[in-house]
């Protein structure tokens, strides 16, 4: 039974229903993707150690040092998010990186490609 005529469009419930109907395609796509979650907990948990240590980074000595720290932390967390042991990934990366000479070579070093090449 359709209840639409009983609900005022300007009421809170009417506004919520209108919003939900406008987002229906997005909601359906979300529900069809089992790997998606309704929150960002995995991301927040991954960056928490770095956020807690941010005061230590004031002592990076220079903006370049802070930027380098950012790069290495990004590599570590990206490796972890791809199911890799960060130390193993970095070891392979640092062994192979000196031989990279093209964009394609560098692409092979991405965490989702490195062990398939």
Kinemage of the C-alpha trace (Angstrom):
@kinemage 1
@onewidth
@group {chain A} dominant
@subgroup {mainchain}
@vectorlist {calphas} color= white
{ca unk a 1} P 0.000 0.000 0.000
{ca unk a 2} L 1.422 3.331 -1.035
{ca unk a 3} L 1.464 5.914 1.792
{ca unk a 4} L 2.695 8.851 -0.285
{ca unk a 5} L -0.613 10.797 -0.171
{ca unk a 6} L -0.612 10.607 3.665
{ca unk a 7} L 2.800 12.272 4.045
{ca unk a 8} L 3.296 15.987 3.626
{ca unk a 9} L 6.254 16.654 1.307
{ca unk a 10} L 7.406 19.522 3.538
{ca unk a 11} L 7.468 17.371 6.697
{ca unk a 12} L 10.707 15.859 7.990
{ca unk a 13} L 9.576 12.400 6.887
{ca unk a 14} L 8.533 13.733 3.476
{ca unk a 15} L 11.928 15.439 3.057
{ca unk a 16} L 13.728 12.239 4.071
{ca unk a 17} L 11.712 10.148 1.621
{ca unk a 18} L 12.322 12.627 -1.200
{ca unk a 19} L 16.062 12.594 -0.476
{ca unk a 20} L 16.154 8.775 -0.356
{ca unk a 21} L 14.350 8.486 -3.668
{ca unk a 22} L 16.772 10.920 -5.326
{ca unk a 23} L 19.723 8.820 -4.042
{ca unk a 24} L 18.156 5.452 -4.908
{ca unk a 25} L 20.572 4.586 -7.759
{ca unk a 26} L 23.575 5.268 -5.541
{ca unk a 27} L 22.104 3.227 -2.695
{ca unk a 28} L 21.395 0.308 -5.020
{ca unk a 29} L 24.969 0.399 -6.349
{ca unk a 30} L 26.286 0.446 -2.767
{ca unk a 31} L 24.149 -2.548 -1.782
{ca unk a 32} L 25.385 -4.516 -4.794
{ca unk a 33} L 29.041 -3.995 -3.793
{ca unk a 34} L 29.807 -6.383 -0.907
{ca unk a 35} L 33.301 -4.956 -0.334
{ca unk a 36} L 31.956 -1.487 0.580
{ca unk a 37} L 31.153 -0.556 4.168
{ca unk a 38} L 28.887 2.209 5.439
{ca unk a 39} L 31.748 3.826 7.331
{ca unk a 40} L 35.386 4.804 6.961
{ca unk a 41} L 36.654 2.868 10.003
{ca unk a 42} L 39.343 0.967 8.065
{ca unk a 43} L 40.833 4.210 6.797
{ca unk a 44} L 40.641 5.895 10.203
{ca unk a 45} L 42.249 2.904 11.916
{ca unk a 46} L 45.041 2.841 9.337
{ca unk a 47} L 46.001 6.485 9.839
{ca unk a 48} L 45.510 6.620 13.621
{ca unk a 49} L 49.159 5.785 14.494
{ca unk a 50} L 50.362 8.604 12.295
{ca unk a 51} L 47.859 11.094 13.633
{ca unk a 52} L 48.872 10.246 17.187
{ca unk a 53} L 52.517 10.793 16.304
{ca unk a 54} L 52.046 14.070 14.447
{ca unk a 55} L 53.721 16.133 17.169
{ca unk a 56} L 56.900 14.150 16.609
{ca unk a 57} L 56.919 15.215 12.989
{ca unk a 58} L 57.462 18.800 14.044
{ca unk a 59} L 61.056 17.664 14.435
{ca unk a 60} L 61.497 16.557 10.822
{ca unk a 61} L 64.170 19.274 10.550
{ca unk a 62} L 62.799 20.560 7.237
{ca unk a 63} L 59.726 20.545 4.994
{ca unk a 64} L 61.568 18.079 2.753
{ca unk a 65} L 62.045 15.726 5.718
{ca unk a 66} L 58.353 15.915 6.562
{ca unk a 67} L 57.470 15.284 2.920
{ca unk a 68} L 59.755 12.233 2.860
{ca unk a 69} L 58.092 10.905 6.012
{ca unk a 70} L 54.709 11.379 4.389
{ca unk a 71} L 55.838 9.436 1.325
{ca unk a 72} L 57.179 6.476 3.276
{ca unk a 73} L 54.090 6.298 5.503
{ca unk a 74} L 51.912 6.356 2.394
{ca unk a 75} L 53.883 3.448 0.907
{ca unk a 76} L 53.561 1.462 4.130
{ca unk a 77} L 49.825 1.967 4.521
{ca unk a 78} L 49.115 1.330 0.838
{ca unk a 79} L 51.042 -1.934 1.068
{ca unk a 80} L 49.051 -2.934 4.161
{ca unk a 81} L 45.746 -2.072 2.491
{ca unk a 82} L 46.759 -4.375 -0.358
{ca unk a 83} L 47.391 -7.264 2.023
{ca unk a 84} L 51.188 -7.062 1.928
{ca unk a 85} L 53.695 -7.179 4.757
{ca unk a 86} L 55.087 -3.657 4.574
{ca unk a 87} L 58.687 -4.683 5.367
{ca unk a 88} L 58.698 -7.278 2.571
{ca unk a 89} L 57.166 -4.824 0.118
{ca unk a 90} L 59.677 -2.090 0.945
{ca unk a 91} L 62.594 -4.536 0.680
{ca unk a 92} L 61.542 -5.625 -2.810
{ca unk a 93} L 60.765 -2.049 -3.804
{ca unk a 94} L 64.140 -0.700 -2.711
{ca unk a 95} L 65.970 -3.577 -4.388
{ca unk a 96} L 64.213 -3.072 -7.735
{ca unk a 97} L 63.703 0.716 -7.820
{ca unk a 98} L 67.277 1.579 -8.926
{ca unk a 99} L 66.617 -0.301 -12.166
{ca unk a 100} L 63.432 1.593 -13.091
{ca unk a 101} L 63.813 3.663 -16.224
{ca unk a 102} L 60.253 4.245 -17.435
{ca unk a 103} L 56.764 4.975 -16.199
{ca unk a 104} L 55.833 1.342 -16.892
{ca unk a 105} L 58.721 0.165 -14.698
{ca unk a 106} L 57.478 2.331 -11.835
{ca unk a 107} L 53.916 1.069 -12.312
{ca unk a 108} L 55.184 -2.466 -11.715
{ca unk a 109} L 56.314 -1.383 -8.247
{ca unk a 110} L 52.849 -0.377 -7.070
{ca unk a 111} L 51.672 -2.593 -4.192
{ca unk a 112} L 48.940 -4.221 -6.289
{ca unk a 113} L 51.424 -5.062 -9.095
{ca unk a 114} L 54.793 -5.736 -7.530
{ca unk a 115} L 54.431 -9.443 -6.804
{ca unk a 116} L 52.676 -10.228 -10.075
{ca unk a 117} L 55.526 -9.016 -12.307
